[in-house]
Amino acid sequence: MYQFDYARAESVDQAAQRLSDGAQLLAGGQTLLASMKQRLTQPEALLDLGDLSDLVGISEEGTSLVIGAMTRHQQVATDQRVLHKLPALAHLAGGIGDKQVRAMGTLGGSVANNDPAACYPSAVLALNATVITNRREIAADDFFQGLYATALEPDELITAVRFPVATRAAYAKFKQPASRYALVGVFVAQTAQGVRVAITGAGNGVFRHQGLEAALDSQFSPEAIAHVDIDDSELSGDLHASAAYRGHLIKIQTQRAVITAIGNAPT
């Protein structure tokens, strides 16, 4: 490691000011600290959000669940309201990393980082969630803007995410064995407004697939996906999986998510 200034935030307003002055916010640190060790990022100042208890917690707001930005993955995975209202989100959180990562990693940190293989962005996008910041509310379709890029301004930080409750939803992930990141992860959500399908791990960031959504809007079944064309020309290819293989996985993981969603549907 190298020398840097470290402080603990006393308020959201202070954190926003320090952020605009160039400080790097530290939430769970599961990505940031590893990047610092590898010299991939070298911030001169870290501001730890760990004392901001008002950014922690899960509450109900009408038909939605509001989850604070500093809420740990493990809390999302085990909270009874999430398990009852949005079991797909609890399942997603319970499959992130290992026990240590789930104990320290935060919802807000994952969404703000927008890693192209992270799990939470797929839930935010598929559920048409709203990202709440210290300044405004941002629709999911407007928030994610490509590789590690979001709509957040230099003095803006996430305070919570509001997740609408879906009629049926599920997340299916094909894991990279060592990191447990998604080689391909697919979150499928059906609401009164239709079906949304969000894919992570396969491109430069999370994205929706209109062909899969149209097929599932017509018939919510794994069979409906069979003839959907998955164009792999813009998908990622690396030593773990080719673009063509990721294209194949998108279809398979979508089918698995649909099967799970049907099984979890209210009776």
C-alpha distance (Angstrom), angle and dihedral (degrees) to the residues before:
residue distance angle dihedral
M1 . . .
Y2 3.79 . .
Q3 3.80 135.6 .
F4 3.81 119.3 -73.6
D5 3.80 138.6 149.5
Y6 3.80 117.3 -98.9
A7 3.80 128.6 -164.2
R8 3.79 138.3 157.8
A9 3.79 118.7 -121.6
E10 3.79 116.8 -117.9
S11 3.80 97.0 -168.0
V12 3.80 142.7 2.8
D13 3.81 90.2 -109.2
Q14 3.79 91.3 54.0
A15 3.80 90.7 47.6
A16 3.81 90.7 52.1
Q17 3.80 91.3 50.3
R18 3.79 93.4 48.3
L19 3.79 89.4 46.3
S20 3.80 91.4 54.8
D21 3.83 88.1 49.2
G22 3.80 90.0 58.8
A23 3.80 104.2 -93.2
Q24 3.81 118.9 143.3
L25 3.80 114.4 -126.8
L26 3.80 116.5 -128.5
A27 3.81 114.5 -151.9
G28 3.81 114.3 154.5
G29 3.80 92.4 -21.4
Q30 3.79 94.4 -146.4
T31 3.80 92.3 129.3
L32 3.80 101.9 22.2
L33 3.81 98.5 53.9
A34 3.78 92.6 47.3
S35 3.81 89.8 50.1
M36 3.79 90.8 50.0
K37 3.80 92.1 51.3
Q38 3.79 89.4 53.8
R39 3.86 91.8 45.4
L40 3.80 89.9 -120.2
T41 3.80 87.1 128.9
Q42 3.79 127.4 18.3
P43 3.81 111.3 -173.0
E44 3.79 116.7 -174.6
A45 3.81 92.2 -145.7
L46 3.80 134.7 29.2
L47 3.79 122.7 -160.4
D48 3.80 113.0 -162.9
L49 3.82 115.2 -145.2
G50 3.80 93.2 -167.4
D51 3.82 95.3 109.7
L52 3.81 95.0 54.4
S53 3.79 97.7 101.3
D54 3.81 92.1 172.3
L55 3.81 87.5 70.1
V56 3.82 91.1 59.0
G57 3.77 126.1 83.5
I58 3.78 148.4 54.8
S59 3.79 125.0 -106.9
E60 3.79 139.8 167.4
E61 3.79 120.4 -114.7
G62 3.77 111.2 -177.9
T63 3.79 106.1 -59.8
S64 3.80 93.0 -17.6
L65 3.78 136.8 83.3
V66 3.80 117.4 -132.8
I67 3.80 114.3 -155.1
G68 3.78 121.6 -169.8
A69 3.78 118.1 -122.2
M70 3.81 94.1 -119.5
T71 3.81 94.1 50.3
R72 3.80 109.5 124.6
H73 3.78 122.5 -122.6
Q74 3.81 91.2 -117.1
Q75 3.79 91.9 56.5
V76 3.80 91.2 52.1
A77 3.80 90.3 47.9
T78 3.81 94.3 52.8
D79 3.81 104.8 31.4
Q80 3.80 110.4 119.5
R81 3.81 93.9 -140.6
V82 3.80 91.5 54.3
L83 3.80 91.8 44.5
H84 3.80 90.3 51.9
K85 3.82 101.7 37.1
L86 3.82 102.4 30.0
P87 3.80 110.0 14.0
A88 3.81 89.8 164.8
L89 3.80 90.1 63.3
A90 3.81 91.6 47.9
H91 3.80 89.4 50.3
L92 3.80 91.3 49.9
A93 3.81 92.8 50.3
G94 3.80 91.6 47.3
G95 3.80 90.9 56.3
I96 3.81 97.8 52.3
G97 3.80 114.0 114.6
D98 3.78 116.2 -53.8
K99 3.83 133.6 -48.9
Q100 3.79 92.9 -78.5
V101 3.79 92.9 50.9
R102 3.80 91.6 47.2
A103 3.80 90.7 49.2
M104 3.82 93.3 53.6
G105 3.81 108.1 22.8
T106 3.79 118.2 95.4
L107 3.78 135.7 -148.8
G108 3.79 94.1 -127.3
G109 3.78 93.9 47.5
S110 3.79 91.9 52.8
V111 3.80 94.6 46.8
A112 3.81 94.0 45.5
N113 3.81 92.5 48.0
N114 3.82 92.0 50.1
D115 3.78 94.9 -162.7
P116 3.82 107.6 -167.7
A117 3.82 90.4 -124.3
A118 3.81 99.4 39.9
C119 3.79 119.6 121.7
Y120 3.81 104.6 -142.2
P121 3.83 96.8 63.2
S122 3.81 89.4 62.3
A123 3.81 90.8 55.8
V124 3.80 92.4 46.7
L125 3.81 92.1 50.5
A126 3.82 98.4 40.5
L127 3.79 94.0 46.8
N128 3.81 91.3 45.8
A129 3.78 88.8 -124.9
T130 3.79 125.5 -179.1
V131 3.79 120.5 -122.8
I132 3.80 109.3 -142.5
T133 3.80 117.4 -155.1
N134 3.79 135.8 177.7
R135 3.82 87.5 -93.3
R136 3.81 110.8 30.9
E137 3.79 149.2 -21.3
I138 3.82 119.3 -89.5
A139 3.80 124.9 -161.3
A140 3.79 114.8 -127.5
D141 3.81 92.6 -118.8
D142 3.81 89.2 58.4
F143 3.78 98.7 40.2
F144 3.82 105.9 66.0
Q145 3.79 112.5 65.8
G146 3.79 106.8 170.6
L147 3.79 137.4 -77.7
Y148 3.84 107.1 14.9
A149 3.81 87.8 -30.3
T150 3.80 127.4 125.8
A151 3.80 139.1 165.1
L152 3.82 91.8 -101.1
E153 3.80 115.4 127.3
P154 3.84 121.8 -135.9
D155 3.83 92.7 -96.2
E156 3.81 96.5 38.2
L157 3.78 128.7 101.8
I158 3.78 133.4 177.8
T159 3.80 115.1 -106.1
A160 3.81 99.6 174.9
V161 3.80 145.5 -19.7
R162 3.81 122.8 -128.8
F163 3.81 112.7 -147.0
P164 3.82 119.1 -165.8
V165 3.78 113.2 -140.1
A166 3.80 111.5 -110.5
T167 3.78 127.7 -142.5
R168 3.80 88.7 -131.3
A169 3.79 128.9 -0.1
A170 3.79 141.3 159.2
Y171 3.79 141.3 167.7
A172 3.80 124.3 -142.6
K173 3.79 120.6 -172.5
F174 3.79 132.3 -173.0
K175 3.79 101.4 -154.8
Q176 3.76 130.9 -143.7
P177 3.83 96.6 -126.2
A178 3.81 99.2 -133.5
S179 3.80 102.8 39.8
R180 3.82 97.2 25.3
Y181 3.79 87.8 -138.8
A182 3.80 115.9 139.3
L183 3.77 117.6 -87.2
V184 3.77 78.7 -174.5
G185 3.77 127.2 -8.8
V186 3.80 124.1 -179.8
F187 3.80 125.7 -165.4
V188 3.80 115.2 -167.1
A189 3.80 121.0 -169.1
Q190 3.80 129.2 178.9
T191 3.80 119.3 -163.6
A192 3.79 136.6 158.0
Q193 3.82 86.8 -85.9
G194 3.80 92.9 57.1
V195 3.79 139.1 -97.4
R196 3.79 124.8 -40.3
V197 3.81 123.0 -168.5
A198 3.81 119.0 -166.2
I199 3.80 122.6 -172.4
T200 3.79 128.1 -159.5
G201 3.80 131.6 -177.6
A202 3.79 95.0 32.3
G203 3.80 104.0 82.9
N204 3.80 145.8 10.6
G205 3.77 89.8 -61.5
V206 3.76 143.1 -19.6
F207 3.81 114.2 -51.3
R208 3.80 142.3 173.3
H209 3.81 123.8 -118.8
Q210 3.80 113.8 -139.9
G211 3.80 94.9 -168.0
L212 3.79 93.2 55.9
E213 3.80 91.3 44.4
A214 3.82 92.6 51.5
A215 3.80 92.5 48.5
L216 3.79 93.1 49.3
D217 3.80 92.2 44.6
S218 3.79 87.0 57.9
Q219 3.80 94.9 44.9
F220 3.79 123.9 0.0
S221 3.78 98.1 -145.2
P222 3.82 137.9 104.5
E223 3.80 89.2 -113.3
A224 3.80 90.9 62.6
I225 3.81 89.6 66.2
A226 3.80 96.5 55.3
H227 3.81 96.6 90.7
V228 3.81 98.8 36.3
D229 3.80 111.8 120.3
I230 3.80 115.3 -128.0
D231 3.80 109.5 -159.6
D232 3.82 107.0 -150.4
S233 3.82 96.2 -176.2
E234 3.81 92.6 102.2
L235 3.80 98.4 33.0
S236 3.79 122.9 110.1
G237 3.77 122.6 -96.8
D238 3.80 125.3 -170.0
L239 3.80 142.9 140.3
H240 3.82 90.2 -66.8
A241 3.81 98.7 52.5
S242 3.78 139.2 -9.5
A243 3.78 122.4 -120.5
A244 3.81 89.3 -108.7
Y245 3.79 91.7 53.2
R246 3.80 91.2 48.7
G247 3.79 88.3 51.7
H248 3.79 89.2 54.1
L249 3.80 90.7 47.7
I250 3.80 92.1 52.6
K251 3.79 90.9 61.6
I252 3.82 94.0 43.3
Q253 3.80 94.7 47.0
T254 3.80 91.2 46.7
Q255 3.79 90.3 54.0
R256 3.80 90.8 48.9
A257 3.79 91.3 48.9
V258 3.81 91.5 50.8
I259 3.81 91.9 49.7
T260 3.80 89.9 50.7
A261 3.81 92.6 45.6
I262 3.80 91.4 52.4
G263 3.78 90.0 49.9
N264 3.82 91.9 49.6
A265 3.80 95.0 46.6
P266 3.82 116.8 122.2
T267 3.80 114.9 -99.9
